[in-house]
């Protein structure tokens, strides 16, 4: 019985050491890429249908945002 406990302890210790070494050898992510991943883009609302979309995908006409060219009113 003690041999099984001792063998289990040795296996657990080997796995623990292996995981710790693997964690130390993993390449670190740079700070710039971490902040880019967590940075959120501003959202705007379409003046016609009230859909929210990223500002970079919206059309800005006369101070109002639109989600598509079809929603831009003709003058």
DRENMAR-646940 format. One record per residue (C-alpha): x, y, z. Coordinates in nm, 3 decimals, padded with zeros to 5 digits. Layout:
N
+---------+---------+---------+
!      xx !      yy !      zz !
+---------+---------+---------+
!       X !       Y !       Z !
...
+---------+---------+---------+
# end
This chain:
75
+---------+---------+---------+
!      xx !      yy !      zz !
+---------+---------+---------+
!  00.000 !  00.000 !  00.000 !
!  00.278 !  00.245 !  00.086 !
!  00.444 !  00.174 ! -00.248 !
!  00.130 !  00.291 ! -00.434 !
!  00.112 !  00.612 ! -00.229 !
!  00.482 !  00.675 ! -00.285 !
!  00.447 !  00.606 ! -00.661 !
!  00.149 !  00.844 ! -00.681 !
!  00.344 !  01.112 ! -00.501 !
!  00.639 !  01.074 ! -00.740 !
!  00.408 !  01.096 ! -01.044 !
!  00.233 !  01.406 ! -00.903 !
!  00.569 !  01.569 ! -00.832 !
!  00.694 !  01.496 ! -01.185 !
!  00.381 !  01.647 ! -01.340 !
!  00.406 !  01.955 ! -01.114 !
!  00.771 !  02.015 ! -01.207 !
!  00.699 !  01.963 ! -01.578 !
!  00.410 !  02.216 ! -01.573 !
!  00.621 !  02.470 ! -01.386 !
!  00.910 !  02.441 ! -01.635 !
!  00.669 !  02.465 ! -01.930 !
!  00.511 !  02.779 ! -01.780 !
!  00.851 !  02.950 ! -01.738 !
!  00.957 !  02.870 ! -02.096 !
!  00.636 !  03.005 ! -02.251 !
!  00.701 !  03.330 ! -02.447 !
!  00.558 !  03.637 ! -02.279 !
!  00.307 !  03.859 ! -02.460 !
!  00.422 !  04.218 ! -02.502 !
!  00.246 !  04.500 ! -02.316 !
!  00.151 !  04.676 ! -02.640 !
! -00.035 !  04.376 ! -02.777 !
! -00.208 !  04.319 ! -02.441 !
! -00.346 !  04.673 ! -02.438 !
! -00.455 !  04.643 ! -02.803 !
! -00.648 !  04.325 ! -02.722 !
! -00.833 !  04.485 ! -02.432 !
! -00.899 !  04.819 ! -02.599 !
! -01.264 !  04.858 ! -02.700 !
! -01.391 !  05.063 ! -02.992 !
! -01.656 !  05.332 ! -02.948 !
! -02.008 !  05.230 ! -03.048 !
! -02.261 !  05.457 ! -03.220 !
! -02.632 !  05.425 ! -03.291 !
! -02.792 !  05.446 ! -03.635 !
! -03.024 !  05.748 ! -03.656 !
! -03.277 !  05.553 ! -03.865 !
! -03.305 !  05.203 ! -03.715 !
! -03.131 !  05.251 ! -03.374 !
! -02.886 !  04.963 ! -03.433 !
! -02.556 !  04.996 ! -03.245 !
! -02.238 !  04.945 ! -03.448 !
! -01.866 !  05.028 ! -03.423 !
! -01.787 !  05.387 ! -03.514 !
! -01.537 !  05.273 ! -03.779 !
! -01.817 !  05.093 ! -03.969 !
! -02.073 !  05.375 ! -03.947 !
! -02.148 !  05.646 ! -04.204 !
! -02.134 !  06.001 ! -04.062 !
! -02.364 !  06.243 ! -04.248 !
! -02.450 !  06.590 ! -04.114 !
! -02.356 !  06.491 ! -03.758 !
! -02.568 !  06.173 ! -03.754 !
! -02.448 !  05.814 ! -03.779 !
! -02.604 !  05.556 ! -04.012 !
! -02.545 !  05.181 ! -04.038 !
! -02.583 !  05.165 ! -04.419 !
! -02.611 !  05.391 ! -04.719 !
! -02.975 !  05.287 ! -04.757 !
! -03.060 !  05.454 ! -04.425 !
! -02.906 !  05.792 ! -04.519 !
! -03.199 !  06.027 ! -04.600 !
! -03.194 !  06.196 ! -04.942 !
! -03.206 !  06.574 ! -04.944 !
+---------+---------+---------+
# end
